[in-house]
Amino acid sequence: MESISIDEILHITRGELLQGTQSLAITNVAIDSRKINNNDLYVPIVGETNNGHDYISQACSNGGRVCLTEERERLFPEEMTVIYVASTLAAMKALAGFNRHRYRIPVIAITGSSGKTTTKDLVAAVLSQKFHTLKTDGNFNNEYGIPQTLCNLESDHQIAVIEMGMDHLGDISKSIQLVDPDISVITNVGLSHIERLKTQENIYLAKKEILQTLTSEGIAYINGDDEFLKKIKAENNRYQVKTFGLQGEHTVTAQNYTSRQTGLEIQVAWEDQNEVFTFNYPGEHNVYNCLVAIGLGYFYEMTQSEIQKGLDAFVPSGNRMDIFTVGEIKVINDSYNANPDAMRASLDVLATLGCDYQRKIAILGDMLEMGEYGPAAHLEVGSYARNKADILISVGDLGRSICQGYENAGQVYQVSDALAAGACLKEIVQPGDIILIKASRGMGLERVIDYIKEGGQ
């Protein structure tokens, strides 16, 4: 963020200077008092379990000299410049919106039930070959993280790629005015968060909020094979609609693809272009992820060589399709999150990569937030795993339904938690095995990796 003066902060946030000097300026905002730098504005967020105002002194001790507050009666460190606002979250959003609209650069927003983080990372990897690109880091894809990302925009950025997550109807709407995208991408509509949203139609409507601010020059870039997203093209929209997919006619089409142990080879058609790309990770789901990145590369007039370099430069975010070797054991760590579509996709990768390995072991844990769909969804995942895995270790209460679906197609173990899964694996793992780890993040299955490393030494 280029510097913003105290006077500008007061104007943007409609704030009131409670104490301190107006001669300072800030170059970033932060809501974590432990990660404050000298020129940061500390924004204390009032959450369900924590009140950021309790950490203003810590922010000061770490070098912060400017903070917001929505609590007038606090005792503030004397050296802090303190600005009172009606809502610290609303004030941070106002600063983020101001900073985003300082710059006339393309902004791409991405959401979807599965694959949105991989797609965001792929798009950023491709566009970075030609443009200085800002992208969402880590899990900064919510109402608190998106404003912080937008505050990182600076004058030398040429394009921004913003991931937008949601748990409820209205979540994306809370931030879409700030992001104000030129292109909005929806990867798919699955069953994530169905416990809260009750129906897949509601999930579709929640994802569709990412299109709310698009103008007649804006583009909705959607998965044209998705049964829900197909409806958008038939609607009377004020924005343009472009599609990517494998079946039928799309703006960007994978006319053919091959998924091997070494990854993907995809023949892509776009307007008068028909070119072949490779990607280092297998699986049909990655074809869709690549199509988004390739299509946006074409849209921004990148060459096949530039786009390919971007695909080659892709590095998955933590615990997402992280494939590595421990001794003579291959590991697919995809433990960051899970839903039925993502489970099937990961099992496909296990089957593809497992051809050269002695045994294929699937460690599958609960998919959380599935509500009444949970038992049936886990039963279906277990059935799907029958032809993909030789050994199943199911983890958690709903894991029992995975076992039922698997129907003893191979060796089956049912355990309560990640530690028990690790102990079970340690007893059975052998050199030459390939292991998939997949569950919702709340299951903590990444801890199983420690047991793999012990067994692989």
Buried (B, 14 or more C-beta within 10 A) or exposed (E): BEEBEBEBBBEBBEBEBBEBEEEBBBBBBBBBBEEBEEBBBBBBBBEEEEEBBEBBBBBBEBEBBBBBBBEEEBEBBEEBBBBBBEBBBBBBBBBBBBBBEBBEBBBBBBBBBBBBBBBBBBBBBBBBBBBEBBBBBEBBBBBBBBBBBBBBBBEEBBBBBBBBBBBEBEBBBBBBEBBBBBBBBBBBBBBBBBBBBBEBEBBBBBBBBBBEBBEEEBBBBBBBBBEBBBEBEEEEBEBBBBBBBBEEEBBBBBEEBEBEEBBBBBBBBBEEEEBEBBBEBBBBBBBBBBBBBBBBBBBBEBEBEBBBBBBBBBEBBEBBBBBEEBEEBBBBBBBBBBBBBBBBBBBBBBBBBBEEBBBBBBBBBBBBBBBEBBBEBBBBBBBBBBEBBBBBBBBBEBBBBBBBBBEEBBBBBBBEBBBBBBEBBBEBBEEEBBBBBBBBBBBBBBBBBEBBEEBBE
